[in-house]
Amino acid sequence: MAHPLVPQILDLAAPVADSLGLEVVAAVFHTHQNPPVLRLDVRNKQDDTGLEDCERMSRALEPVLDGTDFFPDNYVLEVSSPGVSRLLTTDREFISFRGFLAIITTSEPYKGHTDWTGDLVRRDEKAVYLNQKGRPITIPRDLVAQVQLVEGEE
């Protein structure tokens, strides 16, 4: 369960990120650590997310957070990129990760399967396309529940 401050933190962080050409994709507040750790994942809207993006976000967001009464004591702010081991949702992600190994999970069986693994080809309004060892696979988009990259594979 997310910490109750996360929605408020996201409300503060989103415009800061937007002003830097970034997007906040996740936030987690680890209160079990001493000091607590606030971790934000950001993505560059136009390019690959780099260390410079994370540094810019950290420098811009820290004074904003320090100006609130969210944190009664010290805390650590960590800003990083979301990495590639995650769900694909945007058209940009489908373009960026074309050729990467992915697992498509369908909401109901399609041709006898609910999980399809293969190299990501593309997504359009009608379907998601995979390549399974040279064999093209077309899965209707309305059946696709999620598309996730397979960690450590390319």
C-alpha positions, 0 to 999 in steps of 0.5 A: 500500500502506498504511503498517504503522502505519495499523492501530495508529493506527486502533485508537487513533483509533476509540475516541477518535472514538466517544467524540466521536460520530464515526467514523474512515472512513480513515487515510493516513500520508504518510511521503514528506513532511517532516515526515510527515503523518498524515491521518484522515477522520472522519464525524459519526455523527448529523449532517453533519461540520463543521469543529468535529468535525475540530477536536475529533477533532484535539485529542482524538487528538493527546495519545493519539498523542503518548503512543505511540512511533509517531513518532520525530520531528515529524509533522503530524496532519490531520483532515478529513471524507471528502467526497462523492467516494466510495463509498456503503456505509451506509444513512445515506449512501444517505439523505443523498445521495438525488438526487445523481448516482451511478454503480452498477457491477454485478458482472456485466452486467445488461440489457447494462450493468455501469455505470449512471449516474443520480440516486440514489433509494434502496436497500432489501433487494432493489435500488438505485434510480436515476432516469435522466432521468425513467426509473426504473431498478431494479438488483438489490442482489445484482448491485451491486458499488459505488455511487459519487457523481459528483464535483462533480455534484448 
